[in-house]
Amino acid sequence: MVTPARSKTVLAAALSLSLLLHAAPVRADDGVALIRDTEIEEILRKDSEPIFKAAGVDAKSIDILLIGSKELNAFAAPGTMGVFTGLILESENPNQLQGVIAHEVGHLAAGHSARSGEMNAAGMKPFLLTMGLGVLAALAGSGEGAASLIGSASYFGTLGAMGYSREQESRADQAGAALLERAGLSGKGLVDFFDKFRYQEVFQEARRFAYFRSHPLSSSRIEALRHRVEQNAHYDTPDKPEDIAEHAIMRAKLDGFLNPTVAITKYGEKDASYPARYARAIAYYQMKQPDQALKAIDALLAEQPDNPYLWELKGQVLFEFGRASEAEAPQRKSVELKPDAPLLRINLGQTLIALDDDKKVEEGVAELRKALTQEHDNATAWRILAQAYDKQGKEGLARLATGEYFFAVGDSTQARVFAMRAREKLEKDTPEWRRATDIVLTSNPSRDDLKDLASEGSINRRTQR
């Protein structure tokens, strides 16, 4: 999914420790939050890639953000695609979701750059919030809180204020329809999705979904789009069965985590489908019923023993409910089945570090460092790594990892403070010491800091490298 040096340059984040989280993933009606989940991210990427390719964009260069909110919303900016959980839950099939994605990419294709300009003005910074949905509750339950799911009110306030004119919307519709056709996808889903919310026209502004306030909808616009896509050769192209299945899984997983009490009813016991049982297992976990959750997960694993996400979920339930030693095996299995997923390695690393065993802690550090080679600005991995180094008595490395954490979340002041402290404890001219120096120099250093660095020649050495 990522390359070692790549960062998610997407979200404004003046984050503070006061934002450290509650004991469970933020529910959709609690506001806006960023969520990481490997399984859902992969499905979204699979849905989006044909559209990016049709637009002449390298899909690997796009960061796909999963945003926890009940709002029907999505946005596209250079290098970034944001999809709100409310949009996923309201989309009835993959083609509807792809239609909205194509529409958003269509804004870029139509040259509507004002929105991305406002995003830049809002202060886009390298920002990466991590861990799968399942890991969030456990982190908070460890007693210190978690920084893995944090909302940026200022960013989303700016995002909510960004809108397009009806003319721009129509252009984006046409561009999106062209992209869908070029990708071999039907445009019917986009028309169906808009038609589903045609009633939004009659609502007062305050009662409309934010998406339709910033993306004005009208009957004439829907009919113009319908006329266009009905002429396309791929209009009757159906969703592939496997795509439909993955879409159902994605929706069920989100319901289980974000709306557990609703999910128990929505996916009743009489529903024996995989998505329904998956949703119930997650809902039991979220409702603090670990035994029921584990029983449901084990039944699913009996049918799908090679599903890394089921092993991830089992390990997470065990970890959260104080059974870290039992969590190790399923988390190892998840990494074995999907070794290229850094979030799964972070889960395993966290569990190993929690065990009272020096060798396990050392192995946990190694797992975190492997994850960080793929997602270097993964804030949560740096935070857990700092804890591990502290546990090992490696004070300099612990301070450096804390500095990296603050650097990743955009707190340049604290990043600089901890990097300066790290330099005091690290051996001079080692890679770690030089990295600490780099953090200082790229985090608004004070005059005193610059004086100290200049006196020892660090600034000149850095310039020469």
Beta strands, then each sheet from edge to edge (+ up, - down):
strand 1: 9-11
strand 2: 33-35
strand 3: 63-68
strand 4: 74-77
strand 5: 80-84
strand 6: 125-126
sheet 1: 1+ 6-
sheet 2: 2+ 3- 5- 4+
end
